[in-house]
């Protein structure tokens, strides 16, 4: 999605994403083939200390800079320089790929979207966090650790998580919907108030992979079966993608929403143009503090609606990965540990509405008082369904978003779109 939603700065856009063409293929590039190969780089510079660079997407919520200032004040000989990328996930991804391929030693610690872990690890670009490079992961939410691992090895430090949330106008909807059908039945409220009913992220990019996957999973279907093979030609999958296509055809999803990414959809909701919005937690901070927001006093949040109860969010979030080419890995590891401390995690949550990776913080009374949606978010993350874990993720994601986009716009029948999606994923996964 636009990206970075979660992780540190999250803000503008967050979420999730990746891009598609991005790496596509990738296998050959440079880090060496699979596993943690990489020309022996993983075993080098483990004791190295000195200045490092941290690379991440746009810091819209001003989360990264204050933390780096704090770190630098305490570590004058191991200062961190922040290299800020754009807020577009595909551009972030391509930038990382290019610098990893060039074996750039100056990209010491990088923000890794949960869907990039397998690709980067398989190419030997990320330092395995084991043995001398191990970090304490006790107390972290299991889904965040799973998302930062590849083939049983941890390759990144969970930094922020994410789960989809349904935002709604509590002045117009006193009791939020629990199911998709219930939400659709409330669209009459939107019409009577001259606003759109529901939107998510439906532009042809990673956000659509997220939204389409959530629709399928929440209807009882699944993109992949328990053996990791595509399972898209089922009645439940058809019902899920069909929900989005029907809502778009009926106008319950506004026509302009086909162009929405995270930020466009957030802005529409904050401008009073939507009754319901599916987006990430970062929206809470901006929707309740920006002066132009028309929903700051009427913002409601609840779980995504499903078939007969809460739906299944796609797992979001970012982790901090260490480049195998870094010359100062000891410093890099300490900085990654700093990003996962309880104090830092609380700052992420309060400053940027970023979902903590530490389980205990979701039950922290002071934190919940400031961020009342945390219990809902914890449930979302614990029940979230990961996107396909594969080194070929960009190609798989492209298959999902291309076909989902065609189905929602009515350019392709839902059955045909799912069949084409299935075939494409089968081809890309071989």
C-alpha positions in Angstrom: 0.0 0.0 0.0 1.3 3.2 0.1 3.2 2.3 2.8 4.7 2.2 5.8 1.9 2.6 7.5 2.8 0.6 10.2 6.2 0.8 11.0 7.6 3.6 12.3 6.2 6.5 10.6 3.4 5.0 9.4 1.4 7.6 8.4 0.8 8.3 5.3 -0.1 5.4 4.1 0.6 2.9 5.3 0.3 0.0 5.0 1.2 -2.4 3.6 2.6 -3.0 0.8 4.8 -3.9 -1.8 4.6 -3.7 -5.2 4.4 -5.6 -7.7 6.6 -5.3 -10.3 9.1 -4.5 -8.0 11.1 -7.3 -7.6 9.5 -9.6 -9.5 11.8 -11.8 -10.2 14.3 -11.6 -8.5 16.0 -14.5 -7.8 19.1 -13.8 -9.6 20.2 -10.5 -8.6 23.0 -10.3 -6.4 22.9 -11.5 -2.9 23.5 -15.0 -3.9 21.0 -17.6 -4.1 18.9 -18.8 -1.3 19.0 -19.2 2.3 21.4 -16.9 4.1 24.1 -17.2 1.5 25.6 -13.9 0.3 29.2 -14.6 -0.3 30.0 -15.1 3.3 28.7 -11.6 4.3 26.5 -13.0 7.0 29.6 -14.1 9.0 31.4 -10.8 8.6 31.6 -7.6 10.8 29.6 -9.1 13.7 31.7 -7.0 16.1 31.7 -3.9 14.0 30.7 -0.7 15.8 30.3 2.8 14.5 27.9 5.1 12.6 25.0 3.4 10.8 22.2 4.4 8.5 18.5 3.5 9.1 16.4 3.3 5.9 12.6 3.7 6.0 9.6 5.2 4.3 8.4 8.7 4.9 8.2 9.7 8.5 4.8 11.5 8.3 4.0 11.1 11.9 7.4 12.3 13.1 8.2 9.1 14.9 11.6 8.2 13.6 13.4 11.5 14.1 12.8 11.9 17.8 13.9 8.3 18.4 17.1 8.8 16.4 17.9 12.0 18.3 17.5 10.1 21.5 19.7 7.3 20.4 22.4 9.7 19.1 22.5 11.6 22.3 23.3 8.4 24.2 25.7 7.0 21.5 27.9 9.8 20.2 30.3 7.4 18.6 27.6 5.2 17.0 25.2 7.7 15.6 22.4 6.8 13.3 21.6 8.7 10.1 18.0 8.5 8.9 17.6 7.9 5.1 14.0 8.7 4.4 12.3 7.0 1.4 9.1 8.0 -0.2 5.7 7.0 1.1 5.1 4.6 -1.8 5.8 1.0 -0.8 6.7 -0.1 -4.3 9.3 2.6 -4.5 10.7 1.7 -1.1 10.9 -1.9 -2.1 12.8 -1.1 -5.4 15.2 1.2 -3.6 16.1 -1.6 -1.1 16.5 -4.1 -3.9 18.8 -1.8 -5.9 21.0 -1.1 -2.9 21.1 -4.7 -1.8 22.1 -5.8 -5.3 24.9 -3.2 -5.2 26.0 -4.5 -1.8 25.7 -1.0 -0.4 27.2 -1.2 3.1 25.5 2.1 4.0 22.1 0.6 4.2 22.7 -0.9 7.6 19.2 -1.3 9.1 16.2 -1.2 6.8 12.5 -1.2 7.3 11.1 -4.5 5.9 7.4 -4.8 5.1 6.1 -8.2 6.3 5.6 -9.3 2.7 9.2 -8.7 1.8 10.9 -10.9 4.4 10.8 -14.1 2.5 12.2 -12.5 -0.7 15.0 -10.6 1.0 16.0 -13.6 3.2 15.9 -16.0 0.3 18.3 -13.8 -1.6 20.8 -13.7 1.3 20.4 -10.0 1.9 19.3 -10.0 5.5 21.4 -11.0 8.5 20.0 -14.1 10.3 19.2 -13.1 13.8 20.5 -16.1 15.6 23.5 -17.1 17.7 25.6 -14.0 18.3 23.1 -11.9 16.5 20.0 -13.2 18.4 17.6 -10.9 20.2 15.1 -11.5 22.9 11.7 -12.1 21.3 9.8 -13.2 24.4 6.8 -11.1 24.9 6.3 -10.4 21.2 3.0 -11.3 19.4 3.6 -14.6 17.6 2.2 -13.3 14.2 4.9 -10.6 14.2 7.6 -13.1 14.7 6.2 -15.4 12.0 6.1 -12.4 9.7 9.8 -11.7 10.4 10.9 -15.2 9.8 11.7 -17.4 6.8 12.1 -21.2 6.9 12.2 -21.2 10.7 14.9 -18.5 11.1 14.3 -14.9 12.3 15.6 -12.4 9.8 14.3 -9.2 11.2 13.2 -7.5 14.4 9.4 -7.0 14.6 9.0 -3.2 14.9 5.3 -2.6 14.4 2.4 -4.7 13.5 -0.9 -3.9 11.9 -4.4 -5.2 11.4 -7.2 -3.8 9.4 -9.9 -1.8 11.3 -13.3 -0.6 10.3 -13.8 3.1 11.0 -17.3 4.5 11.1 -19.3 7.5 11.9 -20.7 6.8 15.4 -22.9 9.8 15.2 -24.7 8.2 12.3 -24.2 4.5 13.2 -24.7 4.1 17.0 -24.1 0.3 16.8 -21.4 -0.8 14.4 -22.1 -3.7 12.0 -20.7 -7.1 12.8 -21.2 -8.7 9.3 -20.7 -7.5 5.8 -24.4 -7.9 5.0 -25.3 -5.8 8.0 -22.9 -3.1 6.9 -24.4 -3.1 3.4 -27.9 -2.7 4.9 -26.7 0.5 6.6 -25.7 2.1 3.3 -29.2 3.8 3.2 -27.9 5.9 6.1 -25.0 7.1 3.8 -27.4 7.9 1.0 -29.7 9.9 3.2 -26.7 11.9 4.3 -25.3 12.5 0.8 -22.1 10.5 1.4 -20.5 7.4 0.1 -21.1 4.2 2.1 -17.9 2.1 2.2 -14.4 2.3 0.9 -11.1 0.5 1.4 -8.0 0.6 -0.9 -9.0 -0.5 -4.4 -6.4 1.0 -6.6 -4.4 -1.5 -8.5 -1.5 -1.9 -6.0 -0.6 -3.8 -2.9 -3.5 -2.4 -1.0 -5.9 -4.2 -3.3 -4.1 -7.5 -2.6 -4.8 -6.8 1.1 -8.5 -5.8 0.6 -9.3 -8.6 -1.8 -7.6 -11.2 0.5 -9.6 -9.9 3.5 -12.8 -10.1 1.5 -12.1 -13.7 0.5 -10.9 -14.7 4.0 -13.7 -12.9 5.8 -16.3 -14.8 3.7 -14.9 -18.1 4.8 -12.6 -18.6 1.8 -8.8 -18.5 1.5 -6.3 -17.5 -1.0 -4.1 -20.5 -0.2 -5.0 -23.8 1.4 -3.2 -25.4 4.3 -0.6 -26.8 2.0 0.2 -23.4 0.6 -1.5 -24.0 -2.8 -4.0 -21.5 -4.3 -7.6 -22.2 -3.3 -9.6 -19.5 -5.2 -12.1 -21.5 -7.2 -14.5 -22.1 -4.2 -17.9 -20.8 -3.4 -16.6 -18.9 -0.4 -13.9 -17.2 -2.4 -16.5 -16.2 -5.0 -18.8 -14.8 -2.3 -15.9 -12.7 -0.9 -14.7 -11.1 -4.0 -18.3 -10.9 -5.2 -19.1 -8.8 -2.2 -16.7 -6.1 -3.4 -17.8 -6.4 -7.0 -21.5 -6.1 -6.1 -21.0 -3.2 -3.7 -19.1 -1.3 -6.5 -21.8 -2.0 -9.1 -24.5 -0.9 -6.6 -22.7 2.3 -5.7 -22.3 1.3 -2.1 -18.6 1.6 -2.8 -18.3 5.0 -4.5 -16.9 5.0 -8.1 -14.0 7.2 -7.1 -12.9 4.6 -4.6 -11.4 2.5 -7.4 -8.5 5.0 -7.3 -8.1 5.0 -3.5 -4.9 4.0 -1.7 -4.5 4.5 2.0 -4.2 8.2 2.0 -7.0 9.0 -0.5 -9.4 6.8 1.4 -8.4 8.4 4.8 -8.8 11.9 3.4 -12.3 11.0 2.0 -13.4 9.7 5.4 -12.0 12.7 7.3 -13.7 15.0 4.9 -17.0 13.5 5.8 -17.5 11.7 2.4 -17.7 8.2 3.8 -19.8 6.3 6.4 -17.4 3.4 6.7 -13.7 3.0 6.0 -11.4 0.0 6.1 -7.9 1.2 6.9 -5.0 0.7 9.3 -4.6 2.0 12.9 -2.5 5.0 11.8 -5.6 6.7 10.7 -6.8 7.2 14.3 -3.9 9.6 15.2 -4.5 11.8 12.1 -8.3 11.7 12.1 -8.5 12.8 15.7 -5.7 15.5 15.6 -5.7 17.1 12.2 -7.5 20.5 12.3 -9.4 19.8 9.0 -10.8 16.5 10.1 -14.6 16.5 10.3 -14.7 13.2 12.2 -12.4 13.9 15.1 -15.3 13.8 17.6 -17.4 11.2 15.9 -14.8 8.5 15.1 -15.9 5.0 15.8 -13.7 1.9 15.4 -14.5 -1.8 15.3 -13.4 -5.1 13.9 -13.7 -5.7 10.1 -17.1 -7.3 9.3 -17.2 -10.9 8.2 -19.7 -13.5 7.1 -21.3 -14.2 10.5 -19.1 -12.1 12.8 -15.7 -10.4 12.8 -13.8 -10.8 9.6 -10.2 -11.8 9.0 -7.7 -8.9 8.5 -4.6 -9.3 6.4 -1.5 -9.0 8.7 0.4 -5.8 8.2 3.4 -4.3 9.8 7.1 -3.8 9.4 10.3 -5.2 10.9 13.8 -3.9 11.1 16.2 -5.9 9.0 20.0 -5.8 9.2 21.9 -5.9 5.9 24.5 -8.6 5.5 26.7 -5.9 3.9 26.7 -3.7 7.0 30.2 -3.0 8.4 28.9 -2.2 11.9 26.6 -5.1 12.8 27.0 -4.9 16.5 25.8 -1.3 16.5 23.0 -2.3 14.1 21.8 -5.0 16.4 21.8 -2.7 19.4 19.7 -0.2 17.5 17.3 -2.9 16.4 16.9 -3.9 20.1 16.3 -0.2 20.9 13.4 -0.1 18.5 11.7 -3.1 20.2 12.0 -1.8 23.8 8.8 -1.2 25.8 9.6 2.5 25.9 10.1 2.8 22.2 7.0 0.7 21.4 4.9 2.9 23.6 6.2 5.9 21.7 5.3 4.3 18.4 1.8 3.7 19.6 1.1 7.2 21.1 3.0 9.2 18.5 2.1 7.4 15.3 -0.8 5.0 16.2 1.5 2.1 15.3 0.5 -1.3 16.6 3.0 -2.5 19.2 4.7 -5.9 18.8 4.8 -6.5 22.6 1.7 -8.4 23.9 1.7 -6.7 27.3 1.1 -3.2 25.9 -2.3 -4.2 24.6 -3.4 -4.6 28.2 -1.6 -1.5 29.5 -4.3 0.6 31.1 -2.6 4.0 30.5 -2.0 3.1 26.9 -5.5 1.8 26.3 -6.9 5.0 27.8 -5.0 7.0 25.1 -5.7 4.4 22.3 -9.0 2.8 23.1 -8.9 0.7 20.0 -6.0 -1.4 21.2 -8.1 -4.4 22.4 -9.9 -4.5 19.1 -6.5 -4.3 17.3 -5.0 -7.1 19.3 -7.9 -9.4 18.3 -7.4 -8.3 14.7 -3.7 -9.1 14.7 -4.0 -12.4 16.6 -6.6 -13.6 14.1 -5.0 -12.0 11.0 -4.3 -14.1 8.0 -0.9 -13.5 6.4 -0.5 -12.9 2.7 1.3 -15.6 0.8 4.8 -16.4 2.2 6.9 -16.8 -0.9 10.1 -15.4 -2.4 8.0 -14.7 -5.5 5.5 -12.5 -3.6 5.5 -9.6 -6.0 4.3 -11.7 -8.9 1.7 -13.5 -6.7 0.4 -10.1 -5.4 0.2 -8.8 -9.0 -2.0 -11.8 -10.0 -4.4 -11.1 -7.1 -4.6 -7.3 -7.6 -4.9 -7.4 -11.4 -7.8 -9.9 -11.4 -9.5 -8.4 -8.3 -9.4 -5.0 -10.0 -11.0 -6.3 -13.1 -13.7 -8.1 -11.1 -14.6 -5.1 -9.0 -14.8 -2.8 -12.0 -17.0 -5.3 -13.7 -14.6 -5.9 -16.6 -14.3 -9.6 -15.8 -16.8 -11.9 -14.2 -15.9 -12.9 -10.6 -15.7 -16.6 -11.5 -13.3 -15.8 -14.4 -11.2 -13.5 -12.3 -10.7 -16.1 -9.6 -9.9 -18.8 -12.1 -7.3 -16.5 -13.8 -6.0 -15.6 -10.4 -5.6 -19.2 -9.5 -3.8 -20.1 -12.7 -1.4 -17.2 -12.5 -0.4 -18.0 -8.9 0.1 -21.6 -9.7 2.4 -20.6 -12.6 4.3 -18.1 -10.5 4.8 -20.5 -7.6 6.5 -23.2 -9.6 
